[in-house]
Amino acid sequence: MNKNREILTLATVFMLSVSLLMTGCDNKKHPPKHTHPQMPEVGVIILKAQSLNMTSELPGRTSAFRIVEVRPQVNGIILKRHYVEGSDVTEGAPLYEINAATYKAAYDSAQGDLAKAQANAKIARLTLKRYKSLHGKHYISQQDYDQALLSSMRADAEVLNAKAALEKATIHLSYTKIIAPMSGRSGKSSVTEGALVTDAQINPLTTIQQIDPMYVNLTQSSGEFLRLQQELASGQLKHENGKTKVKLLLESGIEYPETGTLEFSDITVNETTGSITIRAVFPNPHKLLLPGMFVRARLDEGVKSDALLVPQQGVTRDPEGQATAMVVDKNDKVELRKLKTAQAIGHQWLVTSGLQPGDRVIVNGLQKIAQGMQVKVQEES
């Protein structure tokens, strides 16, 4: 039994030895093949400087071109309101009517006082005329003549006072009819018929707003404002005809059909927000814009003649947020560049530093490469 086991063991060892020997011989006949790794293929674009109309988008709100608060200039009871709240009114149109009874009486009294003063002045002038003739013939004393002269002068002064009083009464009487000081959109009335109003009250009766044209007040950071001024001064940006055009996007996302112009920039920076206020003016013939609407404005900053645009898929950011791009150098090796980007233009980044015209920027195959790696370049349109 033990002999059989020994024979079986020896047979197994012999078979394994033969198998290993044959495998070694086979490897000598067919040595392993060594393959060279292929260079990764990447898609690149060649940067070219181009002329670009620069725009910036700013938030803002609309405001009326002119606002007038209508207040009474005399005391009295409101008898009637003549306008419809929220309607358009024209300059000079009646808005309210104040009880004019006391002012009409004062006007009539002033007219009577003027007539009386004029009659007294006429008598004084006639008396002076007679006294002058008598004085020449020495029929009256110098004192009597001087008295007549002073009486005539006093009467003329009383006429002037009476005329001034009548003019004042006329003005007060006219103030009982409150009219629109300008054309525009009327607001809500703060009083009704029967209300007592005074010439010193704080609250206005109503407001009138001119909404054609319309102001749009925009907010821009002081840094962006300074950058724009520097680029214009250095010639990097150029304005056509020296005017800044502005387009509006309404809250609904619809573009406002009229084009506005930039009219005013504040000279003071808000200490809390670090921003300045910019004002644009827009035509508003169809009254689509109303005061207080939130809008976004696109400002035509000017034309940049040497703009470099890189597709967004060619720009990545490192863990610190630094914009970077992979560039193929003249030896077809990958080089990492750190960039400064100004803004997104559609699906591209406007690059202000880190790249130059003629650079080959990798836009496809970024996941297959690393810095210093040699690549096969395929130019994309």
Secondary structure, DSSP 8 states (H G I E B T S, - for coil): -HHHHHHHHHHHHHHHHHHHHHHHHHHHHS----------EEEEEE---EEEEEEEEEEEEEEEEEEEEE--SS-EEEEEE-S-TT-EE-TT-EEEEE--HHHHHHHHHHHHHHHHHHHHHHHHHHHHHHHHHHHHTTSS-HHHHHHHHHHHHHHHHHHHHHHHHHHHHHHHHHTTEEE-SS-EEE---S--TT-EE-TT-SS-SEEEEEEEEEEEEEEEEHHHHHHHHHHHHHTSEE-STT--EEEEE-TTS-B-SS-EEEEEE-SS--TTT-EEEEEEEE--TT----TT-EEEEEEEEEEEEEEEEEEGGG-EE-TT--EEEEEE-TTSBEEEEE-EEEEEETTEEEEEES--TT-EEEEE-GGG--TT-B-EEEE--
